[in-house]
Amino acid sequence: MSNPLPSQSQPKPLSEYELDLLKQEYFFLQNTIEDYNKQIWVIKALGITGTGGVLGLMLQQKPGASTIALIGCSIPIFFWILESQWKHFQRGFYPRVSEIEFILTNTHGFKTPGIYSSWSHTHKRTTNSKRKGYVWDGLLNRSVFISYVLELAFLVLIAALAPIIWK
């Protein structure tokens, strides 16, 4: 049996204290991610409410409905940018969650926790994003932009149809 050379690093087994800290960090990060999700849903709801307000204003001001709808497009754009920033910040926690899951499951043979890796596997997403940065993690994230693109398309469609509807 040979002793490893000092230059060869081997993972040191975690003490019970370190393992406990790692578990606490993991669940803290999961709670933080969930808190971001709650705020993201509030932002999304406010954006949709703003779009509803634009529709209400259009009904009151029928002659200028097209202009109101086009100006109202700024509301979903504003909330899109706001939500994309939150999503980008939220995604900053994912690599550490993935790393902790790897340490606990692969290094220590735990069966759990696997919240993030299980979700990634179910939705066929890699745990390490190929594209990084605000544009991909936030602005063009599918869970962020789809609702805002639909809102914008709806407002533009209503702006185009308003003169026909309210002759």
N, C-alpha and C positions, 0 to 999 in steps of 0.2 A: 504494500500500500504506500503510495507516495503522497506527500503533503503538497497541496497546491502552492505554487509560487505566489508571493505577495502581489505580483503584477496581475495575476489572474483573479478577477473578482468573482466571488460566488455570492449569491444572495444570502444574506444573513436571515435566519428565521426571526419572525416578529415575536416580540414578547406579548404576553396577554394584554398588557397596557397599550402597546402599539396597535394591536389588533382591535382593541376596543375603540381606540381613537379613530382608526380607519373606518370602522362601522359607523361611528357617530358622524364622521365627515360625509360618508356616503348618504346617509339618511338626511343630513342637513342639506346636501346638494339636491337631493330629490325633492325636498320640501321647497327649496328655493326655485327650482324649475317649475314646480306646480304653482307657486306664487306668481311667477312670470306668466304662466298660462292664464291664471285668473285675471291679471291685468290686461293681457292681450284680448280676452273676451270682452272686457269692459270697453277697450278702445274700439274693437270691432262693432260693438253695440252702439257706441256713440256715433261712429261713422254712418251706420245705417239710419240712426235717428236723424242725423243731419241731412241725409239724402231725403228722408221722409219729410223733413221741414221744407226742403226745396220744392218738393211736389206740392205741399200745401200752399206755399207761396205762389206757385205757378197757377194753382186753381183760383186764387184770389186775384191775381194780376194777369188775366187771360191775354190781353194784347201783347204783353212783354214776356210771355211764358218761355219762348225760345231763348231769349237773352238770359232770363233767370236760370234756366236749365244749364246753359253753357257756363255761366258764372258759378253755378252750383257744383260744377265738376271739380272746383278747387277743394271742396269738402272731402270727397273720397281720396283725393291726392294727398291732402294734408294728413289724414288718418292712416293712409297707406305708409307714408314716410315714418310717422310716429310708431306704428305697429312694427314696421321693419326694423327700427332701431331696437325695440324691446326684444324682438326675435333674435336679432344679432347678438345682443347681450346674453340672452338665455342660452344660445348655442355655445357660448364661451365656456359653459359648465360641462358640456357633454364629454369632451376629451378626458377630463379628470374622473367623471363617473365611469367611463369606459375603462380607464386605467385601474380604478379601484376594483371594479368587477373582475378584471383580468387577474389582479393580485389575489383576490379572495377565491376565485374559482379555479384558476390554473395553478397558482403557486401553492395554495393551501388546500386544494381539493374540495372546497365548499360547493354545494349544489346551488346555493343562493348566496347573495342576491344577484339577480340577473334582469332587473327591470329594463334597463336601457338596451342591453344586448338582445333580450327577448323581443322587445318592441322592434328593434332594427331588423331582426331576423324575420319577424312576422310581416313587416312591411317592405321587405327586400331592400333595405337600405344598408349601406356600409356604415360602420361605426366611425370611420374616419372619412370625412367628406373630401371628395376629389377637388372641389372648388371651395376656396375659403375667401372670407372677406365679407364686408358689409353688403355688397351687391348680391352675392349668391346666398349668403346665410340669412339675409334680411329682405332686401327689396324684391328679389326674384325667387324667394322661397315660395313653393307652391301653396303652402298653407296660409301664406300671407296675401299674395297678390291676386289670387283668383276672385275672391269676393269683391275686391276693389275694381278690378277690370270689368266685372259684371255690372257693378254700380255705374261706372263711367259709361259703359256701352248703353246701359238703360237710359241714363240722362241724355246722352247724345241722340239716341233714338227718339226720346220724348221731345227733345228740342226740334228735331226734324219733323216730327208728326204734329207738334202743337199748332202750327198754322192751319193744318188740314182739319184737325179736331175742332178747334175753336175759330171757325170762320167768322 
